[in-house]
């Protein structure tokens, strides 16, 4: 593959290739269905914001549980 020339790991090149293939498929689908580029970008940004929100909530919950575990471990 072309990613062999970039000296990246196999997993990283697989992720990059997957993202490129997915983006190309979405672009082709949008062109086929006459969906405006702005609408696709709005959906993309909405999904990214939702995923960012989920990640922030997950990190916050993990931090709270870690703090609670440290508090109970300090009492023993």
C-alpha positions in Angstrom: 0.0 0.0 0.0 1.0 3.6 -0.3 1.1 3.9 3.5 4.2 1.7 3.5 6.1 4.7 2.0 5.0 6.9 5.0 6.7 4.6 7.6 3.6 4.1 9.7 2.5 1.0 11.6 0.1 -1.5 10.1 -2.7 -0.7 12.5 -2.3 3.1 11.9 -2.3 2.6 8.1 -5.4 0.4 8.4 -7.2 3.1 10.4 -6.2 5.8 7.9 -7.3 3.6 5.0 -10.6 2.9 6.7 -11.3 6.5 7.3 -10.4 7.4 3.7 -12.6 4.6 2.3 -15.5 5.6 4.6 -15.2 9.2 3.6 -15.1 8.3 -0.1 -18.2 6.1 0.3 -20.1 8.9 2.1 -19.0 11.4 -0.6 -20.2 9.1 -3.3 -23.5 8.4 -1.6 -24.0 12.2 -1.1 -23.4 12.8 -4.8 -25.7 10.0 -5.8 -28.5 11.2 -3.6 -27.9 14.9 -4.3 -27.3 15.7 -0.7 -25.7 19.1 -0.3 -22.1 19.1 1.1 -23.2 21.5 3.9 -25.8 19.0 5.2 -23.2 16.2 5.3 -20.8 18.5 7.1 -23.5 19.5 9.6 -24.2 15.8 10.3 -20.5 15.1 10.6 -20.0 17.9 13.1 -23.0 16.8 15.1 -21.8 13.3 15.3 -18.3 14.5 16.4 -19.8 16.7 19.1 -21.9 13.8 20.3 -18.9 11.5 20.5 -16.9 14.2 22.2 -19.6 14.6 24.8 -19.8 10.9 25.4 -16.0 10.8 25.9 -16.1 13.7 28.3 -18.9 12.0 30.3 -17.0 8.7 30.3 -13.8 10.2 31.5 -15.6 12.2 34.2 -17.4 9.0 35.5 -14.1 7.1 35.5 -12.4 9.9 37.4 -15.3 10.0 40.0 -15.1 6.2 40.5 -11.3 6.4 40.9 -11.6 9.2 43.4 -14.2 7.2 45.4 -12.0 4.1 45.3 -9.0 6.1 46.6 -11.1 7.7 49.4 -12.3 4.3 50.6 -8.8 2.8 50.3 -7.3 5.6 52.4 -9.8 4.9 55.2 -8.6 1.3 55.6 
